[in-house]
Amino acid sequence: MTSLSSWRERVEVGAATLFRYTLSVQADPEEKKLVLVMVGLPARGKSFTARKLARYLTWLGYDTRVFNVGEYRRERFPGHQPHHFFDPGNRENLRMRDDLAEAALEDLLTWLVPDGDVAIYDATNTTRERRAFITKHCDEAGVSALFVENVCDDPEIIEENIRATKVGSPDYAGHDPDEAVEDFRKRILHYARAYEPVADDEGPYVRLIDAGRLVVMHDIEGFLPGRVVSFLMNLHYSSSPIWLTRHGESISNVQGKIGGDSDLAPRGHRYARSLAGYLIRGVSEFEEMRVWTSSLRRTIQTASVIELPSTQWRALDEIDAGLCDGMSYREIRAAMPDEYHARGENKFRYRYPRGESYQDVIQRLAPVIIEMERSRQPLLIVAHQAVVRLLYAYLMGIPPEQAPHLAIPLHTLIQLTPHAYGCHETRTPLAPPVPKQQPSS
């Protein structure tokens, strides 16, 4: 289990004395570090799942790293390796591949034990012998192992995975696509000859069947493994786009004040109309789109012109500025100079007096992330600067500590379309024109 710890700092504001409490999530010292061991035939989604897990756990604050055995092979043996390199009957090649797998595992444990929280061992690991070897070394290092097995017998999904990811991989750079597909199918057959599904007596496992259509779990215990399983139960393989945008310019924006629940300013209303027009005319998935907003008026008003049903999430509300709500940064600097400078030193962990930090917002966004991963429909999220920064960082695999410094301008629509290795990004400025100044009388 994790726990919350706190420390208290005296903050002098004029004649008043405030106390700022900093809460941090700490791992239970009794819970071991975790190795997620991927299992499955090629083209079943192992690397996709590994990258998704790494992105999610990193975003939550766990120091996570993926160790991909294929990358070790490409580094040791550059260039294309034909399918017979993976034939389990070829003893010499099998020995070389075992050496690579063991080198990756050694590097993984060398990093994890002193420094990391979660390591993901991305390889086929298709035999009981190989998995027993991994479990033995994890036990000796004092870390836990959890098998994550991807199983798929749907020929359409397999074919899509082959053409979407493997043909364009470094293994087949410069090769004819049809020849690459044929070679990779033969590689899969070699692995299939030796494949043994994970059994109950091997330890804890999660089995994802047909891209998450069915999830089977065995012997899952502990807070972190439970969080991993919860994420995997909602994971699917969809390429539906996600659009992110801040609300239109608000009255508080015009006044330079943070927080509050103000209405849109005139330019904000014009942005709402521009946004609706762009989506209706330029987005083929418009009719299927889901719309999420925060519970604050400026996001609801921005989305209202779109004329699609919307869901309001309090979790999408802007970062709580606490005692600074409704103030400008100039006013904060004058009245609370220590707070102003503390925020400048570490925007990610800084917490407004009686308010929130970026780190706090991540925790309340966790249910939004799970629901976002579950969604198979196109999704538009209308939120606030800090929230959009964090969602963008999650989707793009950017460390959360960098989120407070990301440029997310007003009146700009960001489209993120998932693919095998991340997201394609398109930014569309939809800034409404500034009215001409009327001549003074």
Beta strands, then each sheet from edge to edge (+ up, - down):
strand 1: 2-13
strand 2: 16-27
strand 3: 34-39
strand 4: 64-68
strand 5: 118-122
strand 6: 144-151
strand 7: 205-209
strand 8: 214-218
strand 9: 242-246
strand 10: 290-294
strand 11: 310-313
strand 12: 379-383
strand 13: 412-419
strand 14: 422-429
sheet 1: 1+ 2-
sheet 2: 4+ 5+ 3+ 6+ 7+ 8-
sheet 3: 11+ 10+ 12+ 9+ 13- 14+
end
